[in-house]
Amino acid sequence: MQSLQAKQELNMQKNWCEKLDLLIAEHRDMPGALLPLLHAIQDDLGYIPESSYAQIAKALSLSVAEVHGVVTFYHHFRSHKPGRHILQICRAESCQAMGAEALEAHAKKFLNVDYHQTTADQAITLEPVYCLGNCALSPAVMMDDEVYGRVSSADLDALVLEASASSVKA
Ligand code: FES
């Protein structure tokens, strides 16, 4: 007999397959359809599952290796499910000049993860980013969709703790 969790996972998988069909249908006839389709998938799901590469490749007459190559080429795309929040630290020039390196070292230690990894409680995924358009207030970070400037290690800790607490289910 199937557990409730197994049934829920099966339903989610079925819903996702149907959603992927829809996204493919919406994008397949666009010129250069692959990039907009990958963006749409990531916007919807938060990442691009490797299990979808074959379906994408078939729909766009590409090879699976080509789809994989594009997903891995662009820093923006994720191939694994992220945590409930995404913390991006700017690594571009202005932020580097204002201490981003020390900030990222602190973040990795505080979260106990490297870039592109998620904390053990699934709360935060840490990612590098290359300019958030907030150079005048370097060093800058982005938590989900919110950009923060002149971020100290203490500010970063506070952001992480607030995000982690807000995503804990009551
Ligand atoms: S260099 Fe970091 S926001 Fe522009």
Backbone and ligand atoms as CSV (ligand in chain L), in Angstrom:
chain,resi,resn,atom,element,x,y,z
A,1,MET,N,N,0.832,-1.195,0.000
A,1,MET,CA,C,0.000,0.000,0.000
A,1,MET,C,C,0.875,1.257,0.000
A,2,GLN,N,N,0.459,2.254,-0.796
A,2,GLN,CA,C,1.250,3.480,-0.909
A,2,GLN,C,C,1.040,4.385,0.297
A,3,SER,N,N,2.135,4.975,0.800
A,3,SER,CA,C,1.980,5.920,1.902
A,3,SER,C,C,1.390,7.218,1.355
A,4,LEU,N,N,0.851,8.019,2.282
A,4,LEU,CA,C,0.276,9.308,1.892
A,4,LEU,C,C,1.350,10.183,1.231
A,5,GLN,N,N,2.550,10.131,1.808
A,5,GLN,CA,C,3.640,10.948,1.260
A,5,GLN,C,C,3.995,10.520,-0.162
A,6,ALA,N,N,4.010,9.186,-0.390
A,6,ALA,CA,C,4.318,8.687,-1.734
A,6,ALA,C,C,3.249,9.138,-2.726
A,7,LYS,N,N,1.992,9.114,-2.271
A,7,LYS,CA,C,0.894,9.558,-3.146
A,7,LYS,C,C,1.021,11.043,-3.462
A,8,GLN,N,N,1.344,11.823,-2.427
A,8,GLN,CA,C,1.497,13.275,-2.647
A,8,GLN,C,C,2.631,13.556,-3.632
A,9,GLU,N,N,3.744,12.813,-3.468
A,9,GLU,CA,C,4.877,13.015,-4.370
A,9,GLU,C,C,4.510,12.656,-5.808
A,10,LEU,N,N,3.736,11.571,-5.939
A,10,LEU,CA,C,3.295,11.134,-7.263
A,10,LEU,C,C,2.397,12.194,-7.916
A,11,ASN,N,N,1.490,12.757,-7.104
A,11,ASN,CA,C,0.600,13.821,-7.600
A,11,ASN,C,C,1.391,15.043,-8.023
A,12,MET,N,N,2.388,15.428,-7.183
A,12,MET,CA,C,3.212,16.591,-7.513
A,12,MET,C,C,3.945,16.356,-8.819
A,13,GLN,N,N,4.466,15.133,-8.981
A,13,GLN,CA,C,5.200,14.777,-10.193
A,13,GLN,C,C,4.281,14.879,-11.413
A,14,LYS,N,N,3.033,14.367,-11.256
A,14,LYS,CA,C,2.069,14.395,-12.355
A,14,LYS,C,C,1.721,15.840,-12.712
A,15,ASN,N,N,1.454,16.652,-11.673
A,15,ASN,CA,C,1.139,18.069,-11.912
A,15,ASN,C,C,2.282,18.775,-12.609
A,16,TRP,N,N,3.521,18.436,-12.183
A,16,TRP,CA,C,4.672,19.099,-12.789
A,16,TRP,C,C,4.827,18.703,-14.259
A,17,CYS,N,N,4.600,17.426,-14.575
A,17,CYS,CA,C,4.699,16.972,-15.971
A,17,CYS,C,C,3.697,17.722,-16.844
A,18,GLU,N,N,2.483,17.891,-16.296
A,18,GLU,CA,C,1.456,18.626,-17.066
A,18,GLU,C,C,1.863,20.083,-17.241
A,19,LYS,N,N,2.431,20.661,-16.179
A,19,LYS,CA,C,2.865,22.066,-16.246
A,19,LYS,C,C,4.000,22.214,-17.265
A,20,LEU,N,N,4.919,21.249,-17.263
A,20,LEU,CA,C,6.035,21.312,-18.209
A,20,LEU,C,C,5.514,21.245,-19.643
A,21,ASP,N,N,4.533,20.383,-19.880
A,21,ASP,CA,C,3.920,20.312,-21.223
A,21,ASP,C,C,3.376,21.681,-21.628
A,22,LEU,N,N,2.706,22.339,-20.697
A,22,LEU,CA,C,2.126,23.659,-20.982
A,22,LEU,C,C,3.209,24.694,-21.300
A,23,LEU,N,N,4.259,24.705,-20.465
A,23,LEU,CA,C,5.344,25.676,-20.675
A,23,LEU,C,C,6.026,25.436,-22.020
A,24,ILE,N,N,6.214,24.170,-22.363
A,24,ILE,CA,C,6.829,23.848,-23.654
A,24,ILE,C,C,5.936,24.339,-24.793
A,25,ALA,N,N,4.631,24.069,-24.662
A,25,ALA,CA,C,3.696,24.495,-25.717
A,25,ALA,C,C,3.714,26.019,-25.883
A,26,GLU,N,N,3.858,26.739,-24.768
A,26,GLU,CA,C,3.868,28.208,-24.828
A,26,GLU,C,C,5.139,28.767,-25.474
A,27,HIS,N,N,6.236,28.023,-25.381
A,27,HIS,CA,C,7.530,28.585,-25.802
A,27,HIS,C,C,8.139,27.959,-27.055
A,28,ARG,N,N,7.687,26.774,-27.431
A,28,ARG,CA,C,8.416,26.007,-28.452
A,28,ARG,C,C,8.526,26.719,-29.805
A,29,ASP,N,N,7.556,27.572,-30.133
A,29,ASP,CA,C,7.602,28.225,-31.452
A,29,ASP,C,C,8.303,29.575,-31.442
A,30,MET,N,N,8.789,29.955,-30.282
A,30,MET,CA,C,9.529,31.237,-30.218
A,30,MET,C,C,10.885,31.072,-30.873
A,31,PRO,N,N,11.412,32.154,-31.493
A,31,PRO,CA,C,12.788,32.050,-31.968
A,31,PRO,C,C,13.717,31.930,-30.750
A,32,GLY,N,N,14.693,31.039,-30.822
A,32,GLY,CA,C,15.603,30.849,-29.677
A,32,GLY,C,C,14.829,30.443,-28.436
A,33,ALA,N,N,13.975,29.431,-28.586
A,33,ALA,CA,C,13.010,29.082,-27.527
A,33,ALA,C,C,13.658,28.557,-26.240
A,34,LEU,N,N,14.859,28.008,-26.340
A,34,LEU,CA,C,15.410,27.315,-25.169
A,34,LEU,C,C,15.567,28.235,-23.960
A,35,LEU,N,N,16.193,29.400,-24.149
A,35,LEU,CA,C,16.436,30.268,-22.993
A,35,LEU,C,C,15.139,30.753,-22.353
A,36,PRO,N,N,14.180,31.294,-23.122
A,36,PRO,CA,C,12.937,31.695,-22.462
A,36,PRO,C,C,12.216,30.534,-21.791
A,37,LEU,N,N,12.299,29.353,-22.370
A,37,LEU,CA,C,11.648,28.193,-21.747
A,37,LEU,C,C,12.334,27.850,-20.419
A,38,LEU,N,N,13.658,27.863,-20.420
A,38,LEU,CA,C,14.379,27.548,-19.175
A,38,LEU,C,C,14.061,28.588,-18.097
A,39,HIS,N,N,13.988,29.864,-18.495
A,39,HIS,CA,C,13.619,30.907,-17.520
A,39,HIS,C,C,12.221,30.637,-16.962
A,40,ALA,N,N,11.295,30.275,-17.847
A,40,ALA,CA,C,9.915,30.047,-17.395
A,40,ALA,C,C,9.859,28.865,-16.427
A,41,ILE,N,N,10.622,27.819,-16.717
A,41,ILE,CA,C,10.631,26.646,-15.836
A,41,ILE,C,C,11.195,27.027,-14.471
A,42,GLN,N,N,12.312,27.762,-14.492
A,42,GLN,CA,C,12.922,28.125,-13.203
A,42,GLN,C,C,12.027,29.086,-12.419
A,43,ASP,N,N,11.362,30.006,-13.133
A,43,ASP,CA,C,10.445,30.922,-12.438
A,43,ASP,C,C,9.318,30.137,-11.771
A,44,ASP,N,N,8.889,29.072,-12.415
A,44,ASP,CA,C,7.762,28.300,-11.899
A,44,ASP,C,C,8.172,27.376,-10.763
A,45,LEU,N,N,9.297,26.705,-10.934
A,45,LEU,CA,C,9.666,25.627,-10.018
A,45,LEU,C,C,10.833,25.995,-9.098
A,46,GLY,N,N,11.578,27.042,-9.474
A,46,GLY,CA,C,12.748,27.420,-8.675
A,46,GLY,C,C,14.026,26.778,-9.172
A,47,TYR,N,N,13.912,25.809,-10.073
A,47,TYR,CA,C,15.086,25.163,-10.657
A,47,TYR,C,C,14.642,24.384,-11.897
A,48,ILE,N,N,15.637,23.823,-12.605
A,48,ILE,CA,C,15.307,23.068,-13.818
A,48,ILE,C,C,15.716,21.610,-13.586
A,49,PRO,N,N,14.746,20.749,-13.285
A,49,PRO,CA,C,15.089,19.362,-12.957
A,49,PRO,C,C,15.761,18.656,-14.139
A,50,GLU,N,N,16.783,17.893,-13.814
A,50,GLU,CA,C,17.470,17.157,-14.887
A,50,GLU,C,C,16.506,16.202,-15.587
A,51,SER,N,N,15.496,15.761,-14.848
A,51,SER,CA,C,14.533,14.832,-15.446
A,51,SER,C,C,13.715,15.486,-16.566
A,52,SER,N,N,13.774,16.831,-16.662
A,52,SER,CA,C,13.010,17.504,-17.724
A,52,SER,C,C,13.834,17.715,-18.996
A,53,TYR,N,N,15.145,17.473,-18.929
A,53,TYR,CA,C,16.009,17.776,-20.086
A,53,TYR,C,C,15.561,17.026,-21.345
A,54,ALA,N,N,15.228,15.742,-21.175
A,54,ALA,CA,C,14.895,14.930,-22.360
A,54,ALA,C,C,13.639,15.466,-23.045
A,55,GLN,N,N,12.647,15.833,-22.221
A,55,GLN,CA,C,11.383,16.353,-22.771
A,55,GLN,C,C,11.611,17.693,-23.484
A,56,ILE,N,N,12.437,18.539,-22.865
A,56,ILE,CA,C,12.758,19.843,-23.472
A,56,ILE,C,C,13.499,19.621,-24.793
A,57,ALA,N,N,14.495,18.735,-24.737
A,57,ALA,CA,C,15.320,18.476,-25.921
A,57,ALA,C,C,14.456,17.973,-27.077
A,58,LYS,N,N,13.577,17.030,-26.770
A,58,LYS,CA,C,12.713,16.455,-27.818
A,58,LYS,C,C,11.820,17.539,-28.432
A,59,ALA,N,N,11.237,18.369,-27.576
A,59,ALA,CA,C,10.307,19.398,-28.070
A,59,ALA,C,C,11.006,20.433,-28.947
A,60,LEU,N,N,12.272,20.706,-28.644
A,60,LEU,CA,C,12.983,21.770,-29.389
A,60,LEU,C,C,13.965,21.208,-30.413
A,61,SER,N,N,13.895,19.899,-30.652
A,61,SER,CA,C,14.809,19.235,-31.593
A,61,SER,C,C,16.277,19.515,-31.257
A,62,LEU,N,N,16.582,19.364,-29.990
A,62,LEU,CA,C,17.966,19.517,-29.530
A,62,LEU,C,C,18.406,18.196,-28.908
A,63,SER,N,N,19.688,18.102,-28.578
A,63,SER,CA,C,20.127,16.923,-27.839
A,63,SER,C,C,20.033,17.238,-26.345
A,64,VAL,N,N,19.957,16.185,-25.546
A,64,VAL,CA,C,19.932,16.368,-24.088
A,64,VAL,C,C,21.216,17.068,-23.648
A,65,ALA,N,N,22.320,16.746,-24.305
A,65,ALA,CA,C,23.608,17.376,-23.948
A,65,ALA,C,C,23.560,18.885,-24.199
A,66,GLU,N,N,22.866,19.302,-25.251
A,66,GLU,CA,C,22.767,20.747,-25.515
A,66,GLU,C,C,21.967,21.448,-24.411
A,67,VAL,N,N,20.872,20.831,-23.998
A,67,VAL,CA,C,20.062,21.429,-22.918
A,67,VAL,C,C,20.899,21.486,-21.637
A,68,HIS,N,N,21.544,20.381,-21.322
A,68,HIS,CA,C,22.391,20.316,-20.127
A,68,HIS,C,C,23.489,21.387,-20.204
A,69,GLY,N,N,24.080,21.540,-21.387
A,69,GLY,CA,C,25.163,22.512,-21.572
A,69,GLY,C,C,24.696,23.935,-21.289
A,70,VAL,N,N,23.501,24.281,-21.734
A,70,VAL,CA,C,22.994,25.642,-21.519
A,70,VAL,C,C,22.648,25.855,-20.038
A,71,VAL,N,N,22.016,24.868,-19.416
A,71,VAL,CA,C,21.655,25.006,-17.994
A,71,VAL,C,C,22.918,25.212,-17.154
A,72,THR,N,N,23.962,24.473,-17.462
A,72,THR,CA,C,25.163,24.566,-16.629
A,72,THR,C,C,26.041,25.761,-17.011
A,73,PHE,N,N,25.882,26.285,-18.237
A,73,PHE,CA,C,26.707,27.422,-18.669
A,73,PHE,C,C,26.321,28.705,-17.923
A,74,TYR,N,N,25.023,28.913,-17.752
A,74,TYR,CA,C,24.549,30.160,-17.134
A,74,TYR,C,C,24.436,29.997,-15.618
A,75,HIS,N,N,25.135,30.896,-14.886
A,75,HIS,CA,C,25.089,30.857,-13.416
A,75,HIS,C,C,23.665,30.965,-12.891
A,76,HIS,N,N,22.832,31.662,-13.663
A,76,HIS,CA,C,21.472,31.933,-13.184
A,76,HIS,C,C,20.647,30.656,-12.991
A,77,PHE,N,N,20.914,29.654,-13.836
A,77,PHE,CA,C,20.066,28.459,-13.788
A,77,PHE,C,C,20.524,27.479,-12.713
A,78,ARG,N,N,19.532,26.900,-12.041
A,78,ARG,CA,C,19.816,25.874,-11.029
A,78,ARG,C,C,19.318,24.528,-11.529
A,79,SER,N,N,20.101,23.491,-11.269
A,79,SER,CA,C,19.631,22.160,-11.673
A,79,SER,C,C,19.155,21.363,-10.452
A,80,HIS,N,N,19.245,21.982,-9.265
A,80,HIS,CA,C,18.767,21.291,-8.065
A,80,HIS,C,C,17.802,22.183,-7.304
A,81,LYS,N,N,16.922,21.556,-6.613
A,81,LYS,CA,C,15.897,22.291,-5.861
A,81,LYS,C,C,16.578,23.180,-4.810
A,82,PRO,N,N,16.240,24.496,-4.808
A,82,PRO,CA,C,16.872,25.372,-3.819
A,82,PRO,C,C,16.161,25.294,-2.468
A,83,GLY,N,N,16.762,25.956,-1.479
A,83,GLY,CA,C,16.114,26.064,-0.172
A,83,GLY,C,C,14.925,27.015,-0.261
A,84,ARG,N,N,14.302,27.249,0.899
A,84,ARG,CA,C,13.106,28.106,0.909
A,84,ARG,C,C,13.450,29.567,0.624
A,85,HIS,N,N,14.700,29.950,0.869
A,85,HIS,CA,C,15.158,31.316,0.571
A,85,HIS,C,C,16.485,31.233,-0.178
A,86,ILE,N,N,16.710,32.255,-1.029
A,86,ILE,CA,C,17.964,32.286,-1.780
A,86,ILE,C,C,18.728,33.540,-1.403
A,87,LEU,N,N,19.927,33.346,-0.893
A,87,LEU,CA,C,20.792,34.466,-0.530
A,87,LEU,C,C,21.887,34.570,-1.585
A,88,GLN,N,N,21.918,35.719,-2.267
A,88,GLN,CA,C,22.936,35.937,-3.292
A,88,GLN,C,C,23.901,37.011,-2.808
A,89,ILE,N,N,25.192,36.732,-2.946
A,89,ILE,CA,C,26.209,37.704,-2.554
A,89,ILE,C,C,26.903,38.204,-3.811
A,90,CYS,N,N,26.970,39.517,-3.943
A,90,CYS,CA,C,27.582,40.088,-5.144
A,90,CYS,C,C,29.098,39.922,-5.115
A,91,ARG,N,N,29.629,39.414,-6.214
A,91,ARG,CA,C,31.075,39.184,-6.331
A,91,ARG,C,C,31.701,40.099,-7.370
A,92,ALA,N,N,30.957,41.069,-7.847
A,92,ALA,CA,C,31.502,41.942,-8.899
A,92,ALA,C,C,32.420,43.003,-8.282
A,93,GLU,N,N,33.030,43.788,-9.176
A,93,GLU,CA,C,34.179,44.615,-8.817
A,93,GLU,C,C,33.957,45.552,-7.628
A,94,SER,N,N,32.904,46.343,-7.695
A,94,SER,CA,C,32.688,47.340,-6.651
A,94,SER,C,C,32.512,46.665,-5.289
A,95,CYS,N,N,31.749,45.597,-5.262
A,95,CYS,CA,C,31.533,44.894,-3.995
A,95,CYS,C,C,32.818,44.220,-3.516
A,96,GLN,N,N,33.586,43.704,-4.467
A,96,GLN,CA,C,34.878,43.102,-4.094
A,96,GLN,C,C,35.755,44.142,-3.405
A,97,ALA,N,N,35.741,45.372,-3.968
A,97,ALA,CA,C,36.581,46.444,-3.413
A,97,ALA,C,C,36.103,46.866,-2.025
A,98,MET,N,N,34.856,46.556,-1.709
A,98,MET,CA,C,34.294,47.002,-0.424
A,98,MET,C,C,34.082,45.843,0.552
A,99,GLY,N,N,34.801,44.751,0.329
A,99,GLY,CA,C,34.797,43.706,1.356
A,99,GLY,C,C,33.906,42.502,1.098
A,100,ALA,N,N,33.485,42.317,-0.158
A,100,ALA,CA,C,32.593,41.187,-0.438
A,100,ALA,C,C,33.271,39.839,-0.171
A,101,GLU,N,N,34.583,39.801,-0.342
A,101,GLU,CA,C,35.275,38.526,-0.152
A,101,GLU,C,C,35.172,38.063,1.307
A,102,ALA,N,N,35.383,39.017,2.207
A,102,ALA,CA,C,35.277,38.674,3.639
A,102,ALA,C,C,33.824,38.328,3.976
A,103,LEU,N,N,32.899,39.038,3.350
A,103,LEU,CA,C,31.477,38.786,3.623
A,103,LEU,C,C,31.072,37.393,3.149
A,104,GLU,N,N,31.565,37.003,1.970
A,104,GLU,CA,C,31.189,35.670,1.474
A,104,GLU,C,C,31.847,34.572,2.314
A,105,ALA,N,N,33.077,34.828,2.779
A,105,ALA,CA,C,33.728,33.831,3.643
A,105,ALA,C,C,32.931,33.682,4.932
A,106,HIS,N,N,32.476,34.805,5.460
A,106,HIS,CA,C,31.666,34.765,6.681
A,106,HIS,C,C,30.353,34.011,6.430
A,107,ALA,N,N,29.708,34.314,5.299
A,107,ALA,CA,C,28.421,33.674,4.994
A,107,ALA,C,C,28.587,32.160,4.883
A,108,LYS,N,N,29.640,31.727,4.209
A,108,LYS,CA,C,29.856,30.284,4.038
A,108,LYS,C,C,30.049,29.604,5.390
A,109,LYS,N,N,30.799,30.298,6.277
A,109,LYS,CA,C,31.062,29.723,7.594
A,109,LYS,C,C,29.772,29.729,8.431
A,110,PHE,N,N,29.063,30.840,8.395
A,110,PHE,CA,C,27.855,30.973,9.210
A,110,PHE,C,C,26.788,29.958,8.775
A,111,LEU,N,N,26.658,29.788,7.466
A,111,LEU,CA,C,25.636,28.871,6.940
A,111,LEU,C,C,26.127,27.425,6.853
A,112,ASN,N,N,27.461,27.284,6.941
A,112,ASN,CA,C,28.074,25.962,6.800
A,112,ASN,C,C,27.785,25.337,5.432
A,113,VAL,N,N,27.847,26.173,4.397
A,113,VAL,CA,C,27.666,25.693,3.020
A,113,VAL,C,C,28.649,26.437,2.113
A,114,ASP,N,N,28.834,25.913,0.923
A,114,ASP,CA,C,29.591,26.615,-0.115
A,114,ASP,C,C,28.568,27.207,-1.085
A,115,TYR,N,N,29.046,27.927,-2.091
A,115,TYR,CA,C,28.120,28.425,-3.105
A,115,TYR,C,C,27.394,27.249,-3.768
A,116,HIS,N,N,26.140,27.494,-4.138
A,116,HIS,CA,C,25.269,26.522,-4.804
A,116,HIS,C,C,24.876,25.368,-3.877
A,117,GLN,N,N,25.026,25.598,-2.580
A,117,GLN,CA,C,24.572,24.573,-1.635
A,117,GLN,C,C,23.481,25.153,-0.734
A,118,THR,N,N,22.757,24.252,-0.093
A,118,THR,CA,C,21.623,24.633,0.758
A,118,THR,C,C,21.882,24.176,2.178
A,119,THR,N,N,21.471,24.993,3.138
A,119,THR,CA,C,21.681,24.640,4.546
A,119,THR,C,C,20.936,23.350,4.889
A,120,ALA,N,N,21.408,22.704,5.938
A,120,ALA,CA,C,20.850,21.393,6.303
A,120,ALA,C,C,19.352,21.466,6.583
A,121,ASP,N,N,18.872,22.621,7.078
A,121,ASP,CA,C,17.432,22.742,7.375
A,121,ASP,C,C,16.627,23.177,6.141
A,122,GLN,N,N,17.291,23.213,4.998
A,122,GLN,CA,C,16.638,23.576,3.711
A,122,GLN,C,C,16.136,25.019,3.682
A,123,ALA,N,N,16.643,25.857,4.586
A,123,ALA,CA,C,16.130,27.235,4.661
A,123,ALA,C,C,16.797,28.154,3.627
A,124,ILE,N,N,18.125,28.049,3.460
A,124,ILE,CA,C,18.854,29.040,2.660
A,124,ILE,C,C,19.757,28.362,1.630
A,125,THR,N,N,19.654,28.805,0.391
A,125,THR,CA,C,20.624,28.416,-0.638
A,125,THR,C,C,21.515,29.620,-0.894
A,126,LEU,N,N,22.819,29.378,-0.908
A,126,LEU,CA,C,23.784,30.473,-1.102
A,126,LEU,C,C,24.261,30.483,-2.555
A,127,GLU,N,N,24.194,31.663,-3.184
A,127,GLU,CA,C,24.620,31.765,-4.581
A,127,GLU,C,C,25.462,33.029,-4.790
A,128,PRO,N,N,26.426,32.963,-5.729
A,128,PRO,CA,C,27.129,34.185,-6.107
A,128,PRO,C,C,26.317,34.920,-7.165
A,129,VAL,N,N,26.503,36.229,-7.241
A,129,VAL,CA,C,25.843,36.985,-8.295
A,129,VAL,C,C,26.828,38.056,-8.748
A,130,TYR,N,N,26.678,38.516,-9.979
A,130,TYR,CA,C,27.665,39.451,-10.528
A,130,TYR,C,C,26.999,40.775,-10.851
A,131,CYS,N,N,26.937,41.622,-9.844
A,131,CYS,CA,C,26.351,42.966,-9.819
A,131,CYS,C,C,24.834,42.935,-9.667
A,132,LEU,N,N,24.405,43.567,-8.601
A,132,LEU,CA,C,22.969,43.677,-8.300
A,132,LEU,C,C,22.464,45.074,-8.628
A,133,GLY,N,N,23.315,45.876,-9.300
A,133,GLY,CA,C,22.911,47.240,-9.636
A,133,GLY,C,C,22.858,48.131,-8.402
A,134,ASN,N,N,23.574,47.755,-7.385
A,134,ASN,CA,C,23.535,48.505,-6.120
A,134,ASN,C,C,24.958,48.885,-5.708
A,135,CYS,N,N,25.796,49.167,-6.724
A,135,CYS,CA,C,27.239,49.337,-6.510
A,135,CYS,C,C,27.551,50.481,-5.542
A,136,ALA,N,N,26.723,51.533,-5.554
A,136,ALA,CA,C,26.989,52.678,-4.670
A,136,ALA,C,C,26.874,52.276,-3.207
A,137,LEU,N,N,26.197,51.166,-2.963
A,137,LEU,CA,C,26.019,50.707,-1.581
A,137,LEU,C,C,26.684,49.338,-1.386
A,138,SER,N,N,27.859,49.191,-1.962
A,138,SER,CA,C,28.589,47.919,-1.825
A,138,SER,C,C,29.075,47.746,-0.379
A,139,PRO,N,N,29.252,46.541,0.093
A,139,PRO,CA,C,28.902,45.295,-0.582
A,139,PRO,C,C,27.402,45.013,-0.486
A,140,ALA,N,N,26.886,44.417,-1.563
A,140,ALA,CA,C,25.451,44.201,-1.661
A,140,ALA,C,C,25.120,42.708,-1.664
A,141,VAL,N,N,23.953,42.393,-1.130
A,141,VAL,CA,C,23.444,41.024,-1.193
A,141,VAL,C,C,21.963,41.103,-1.560
A,142,MET,N,N,21.433,39.977,-1.978
A,142,MET,CA,C,19.996,39.908,-2.238
A,142,MET,C,C,19.437,38.676,-1.521
A,143,MET,N,N,18.405,38.897,-0.724
A,143,MET,CA,C,17.693,37.769,-0.091
A,143,MET,C,C,16.357,37.662,-0.810
A,144,ASP,N,N,16.153,36.554,-1.503
A,144,ASP,CA,C,14.980,36.388,-2.361
A,144,ASP,C,C,14.928,37.575,-3.348
A,145,ASP,N,N,13.915,38.427,-3.289
A,145,ASP,CA,C,13.847,39.517,-4.278
A,145,ASP,C,C,14.284,40.859,-3.710
A,146,GLU,N,N,14.781,40.874,-2.502
A,146,GLU,CA,C,15.098,42.145,-1.834
A,146,GLU,C,C,16.615,42.377,-1.822
A,147,VAL,N,N,17.031,43.559,-2.320
A,147,VAL,CA,C,18.466,43.897,-2.353
A,147,VAL,C,C,18.816,44.709,-1.105
A,148,TYR,N,N,19.976,44.397,-0.503
A,148,TYR,CA,C,20.456,45.119,0.679
A,148,TYR,C,C,21.862,45.638,0.390
A,149,GLY,N,N,22.141,46.871,0.875
A,149,GLY,CA,C,23.452,47.474,0.639
A,149,GLY,C,C,24.229,47.696,1.915
A,150,ARG,N,N,25.551,47.940,1.715
A,150,ARG,CA,C,26.491,48.148,2.840
A,150,ARG,C,C,26.263,47.087,3.918
A,151,VAL,N,N,26.301,45.843,3.487
A,151,VAL,CA,C,25.964,44.727,4.379
A,151,VAL,C,C,27.196,44.293,5.172
A,152,SER,N,N,27.079,44.315,6.476
A,152,SER,CA,C,28.147,43.821,7.354
A,152,SER,C,C,27.881,42.345,7.655
A,153,SER,N,N,28.849,41.713,8.301
A,153,SER,CA,C,28.637,40.308,8.692
A,153,SER,C,C,27.447,40.197,9.631
A,154,ALA,N,N,27.321,41.155,10.537
A,154,ALA,CA,C,26.203,41.121,11.495
A,154,ALA,C,C,24.865,41.303,10.765
A,155,ASP,N,N,24.861,42.200,9.752
A,155,ASP,CA,C,23.624,42.391,8.972
A,155,ASP,C,C,23.246,41.082,8.278
A,156,LEU,N,N,24.260,40.449,7.718
A,156,LEU,CA,C,23.996,39.198,6.993
A,156,LEU,C,C,23.428,38.129,7.937
A,157,ASP,N,N,24.019,38.031,9.117
A,157,ASP,CA,C,23.513,37.052,10.096
A,157,ASP,C,C,22.042,37.342,10.411
A,158,ALA,N,N,21.737,38.633,10.600
A,158,ALA,CA,C,20.361,39.009,10.950
A,158,ALA,C,C,19.396,38.648,9.812
A,159,LEU,N,N,19.828,38.899,8.576
A,159,LEU,CA,C,18.981,38.553,7.419
A,159,LEU,C,C,18.702,37.059,7.371
A,160,VAL,N,N,19.766,36.293,7.593
A,160,VAL,CA,C,19.634,34.826,7.543
A,160,VAL,C,C,18.707,34.336,8.646
A,161,LEU,N,N,18.899,34.861,9.856
A,161,LEU,CA,C,18.088,34.399,10.985
A,161,LEU,C,C,16.618,34.763,10.774
A,162,GLU,N,N,16.402,35.967,10.241
A,162,GLU,CA,C,15.020,36.406,10.003
A,162,GLU,C,C,14.357,35.518,8.939
A,163,ALA,N,N,15.085,35.266,7.861
A,163,ALA,CA,C,14.517,34.433,6.787
A,163,ALA,C,C,14.267,33.015,7.280
A,164,SER,N,N,15.216,32.473,8.022
A,164,SER,CA,C,15.064,31.097,8.514
A,164,SER,C,C,13.866,30.995,9.435
A,165,ALA,N,N,13.714,32.004,10.320
A,165,ALA,CA,C,12.603,31.977,11.274
A,165,ALA,C,C,11.270,32.126,10.569
A,166,SER,N,N,11.248,32.964,9.518
A,166,SER,CA,C,9.977,33.222,8.829
A,166,SER,C,C,9.498,32.008,8.044
A,167,SER,N,N,10.405,31.109,7.730
A,167,SER,CA,C,9.987,29.963,6.918
A,167,SER,C,C,9.742,28.711,7.749
A,168,VAL,N,N,9.878,28.842,9.074
A,168,VAL,CA,C,9.613,27.676,9.927
A,168,VAL,C,C,8.116,27.542,10.100
A,169,LYS,N,N,7.623,26.351,9.835
A,169,LYS,CA,C,6.170,26.153,9.951
A,169,LYS,C,C,5.770,26.102,11.420
A,170,ALA,N,N,4.648,26.796,11.726
A,170,ALA,CA,C,4.179,26.805,13.118
A,170,ALA,C,C,3.609,25.448,13.481
L,1,FES,S1,S,29.271,45.385,-7.994
L,1,FES,FE1,FE,27.997,44.638,-6.408
L,1,FES,S2,S,26.132,45.629,-6.774
L,1,FES,FE2,FE,27.354,46.247,-8.427
